[in-house]
């Protein structure tokens, strides 16, 4: 099994990591790289040769930095979960701090481009790195695509006996029926859409202005007055 987080940006052929794990016959093989700068958010390993014998928080330049990716057998992973069931550690490798002598953890060094993202500054720096054509070509090769995850919803559940075909099922929805057919949504004419929008705007205007239509378009009439030259104020004509 390959377990990984989403805290680092890189594009690696994980088959090489799996092959190295199988060749070394290790219990766990971790993906690492020599730290290029000081980073308090990256986990570091204390290594003797290629075997891990300790873990620490934060790395300095040149330390063995953990890229949050490792290979482990399914049965051994279940065994580790049983070992540390009663502990309150959130990180597996922290819980293994006293067991590195009996657990064979090997490192696999990756020499390609890696960008850790743990805050706004590193996120901005990783985005600015995309302006380098060499880094862009390494991250987006034609023969190895990057697949993104759309959401964290649980997958749709298909109950026992349900037979579903030609569907697009939303996440977290159970289905117990025998068959679901996806019907295409009706395509409405653009003219109908414009007509509905125009009616909506007309309704708003009618709601705002309640005067009769002939008064609504009538220009306001100004009352003509004559100004008395001597007194300097307007004089209303006598009726």
Helices and strands as residue ranges (DSSP letters): E 2-4, E 8-9, H 14-24, E 28-34, E 39-48, E 51-59, E 64-72, H 74-83, H 92-95, E 105-109, E 115-116, H 120-129, H 133-139, E 157-158, E 174-175, H 190-208, H 213-216, E 226-227, E 234-235
